[in-house]
């Protein structure tokens, strides 16, 4: 179960990092933001206009809770499907 949990943890962390990476919100690179679900940085024309440390902390805390929760649920459901009782119910050792 630990290996499955670590796999999900790494995968979900990479998705979270990608979602928080600065990205353009217009057709060009003039306006950019960083943060998901809470925007904590805003650039205009390549210059950082605002950076909110509180919003960054909230974003990281929410991300940590969601990543740990989802990884735990995914590892638990995977472990539930591959336990000895599940193998016995399927008709033998696989």
PyMOL commands that set and color helices and strands:
alter all, ss='L'
color gray80, all
select helices_A, chain A and resi 2-20+53-81+84-90
alter helices_A, ss='H'
color red, helices_A
select strands_A, chain A and resi 23-24+31-34+41-44+47-51
alter strands_A, ss='S'
color yellow, strands_A
deselect
rebuild
show_as cartoon
